[in-house]
Amino acid sequence: MSGDKPVDRDAIRAMVRQVLRDALPEAVREKIAAQAAETAAPKKRTEARAADSDASKVEEVSIASDAELAAFVRRVIEQREAIQAGRLKFRLKRARKATEAEPAKGGGERVDKGIVTEKRVMAAAKAGKRLVVGKGVVVTPLARDKARQLGVEIERE
């Protein structure tokens, strides 16, 4: 692409819809249309949710590893009907920040020279520590992303 023309998102959506219409069997299309009609009437769904709110259960979920993700997916598959009926809902458990965990687990880990890598961030997260980075220490972009994901605070001096 030359970059001169802006992307026409409506045209792309129309093409995707056409491909889906051609590829999906009629039964699946009818189900999708019914779901689309359901989402078009938010008041009805809100009222139905209010009526079912007494019967619904909300579970907090923490997913920090591949094994936890796999277990969650299995749980969703097992409880599919309850989820679709609105009797079971999931909420992402918020990770505590490294500074909150710091007093209980012994403070921060100091890095005076070298490079802070993803591996070092994961070790600090496992130990519940924050990283105190000295002047001239390089923090890789992958390490920054992993720190943000795991809630590990990186403090520069």
N, C-alpha and C positions, 0 to 999 in steps of 0.2 A: 504494500500500500504506500502511496506517495505521501499521505498525511495531509494533503490539501483539502480533501473532503471530510466533513465531520461524519461520524457514524450515525446512520439513521436507525435509532433503536426501535422505532415503530415498525419499520420494514423488516428488521431482524425478527421481532416478535411475530409478525405475520407469517414469515417463512417458517419459523419453528412451529407455529400452530398448524400450518398446512402439512408439514412433515409428520407431526403427531397425528393429525386426522387421517393421513394416508397409512400410517404404520400401526395405529392402535385398533384393536377390534371394537365393534359396536358396543359391546357390553361395558368395556372399560370407558369408552367415551361417554356413555350414559351416566356412569358413576361419577366421572369427573364433572360433568355438567350439573349433577345433583349437588355435589360438594360446592361448586361455584355458586349455585343458587343459594345455598346455605350461608355462605360468607357474604352474599349480597344483602342479606337481611340481618344486620348486626343486632337490632333491637330484639328480635325473636330469640337469637342465641343468648343474648345477655339475660333475658328473662328466664330462659330455660336453665342457664347456669345458676342464676340466683335460686331457682327452685331446687336444683340439685346440689347446691353448695353445702348443705348439711350432710349429704351422703358422700361427698368427695373427700379424698385423702390426698394430702400433699406430702411428698417425700423429698428430702434434701439429698442431692446427689453430688458426690465429689469424684471427679475423674482426673487422676494425676498420672495414670500409667496405662499402657496398652491392655494389661490384664483387667483393670477396673473398667475400661471402655468395653471390652468384650463381655464382661459380666453384666454391664448395664444394657447392652444390646440384647443379650439373652433375656434379661428381665422384661424389656420392652416387648419382645416377641411373645413371651409367655403371658403378659398382661395386656395384650393388644386390645381385647374387647373392653376391658375396664377403662383403658385410656380413651378409646373412641367414644365410650358412653359418658366420659367425664367423671367417672368415679375415682380415677387415679390420675394425679398430676405430679410432675416433677419440677423441682426448683434446684438450680445450681447452688451448691453450698459455697459461700464466699470464702476464699482462702484468707487466713489471717496474714497480715503483713509481717514481714520479717522483724520489724521493730516491735510488734506486739509479742512475738515469740522470743525476742532477744533476752529479757531478764530471766526467763525460765530456763533457757538453754545456753547461756554463757556468753552473750555479746557478739561482737563482730570478728571477722577474720581479716587480718591486715595483709595487703599485698603491696610491697614496696617496689618491686621491679619485675619486669617480664611482661607476660601477656595473660589476661584473664580469658579463659576459654569456657565453652559450654560445659565441659566436664567439671571445671572448678565451681561454676555456678550451681550445678546439680549437687555437688558435694556440700556446698554451703546450705542449700535448701534442705538437704537430708538432715544436716546437723542443726537446722533452725537458726542459722547465723546470717548476718548481713555482711557484705564485703566492703571494706574500707580500702580504697585504692589510692596509692601514692601518686605523686607527680611523675609523669613520664611513663606510667603503666598504660598499656594498650588494652582496651576492652573490645573484643571482636563483636561485630554486629549480631552474630548468632548467639553469643553469650548475653548480649543485651536483651534480645528477644526471649531467650530462655529465662532470664531473671524476671522479666515482666510477666511471663507466663506462670512462673512458680512463686511469684511474690517476694523475690529476694531483692532487698534494697542494695543498690550500689552507690556508695558515697565517695565522692572525690574530695581530696584534701587540697 
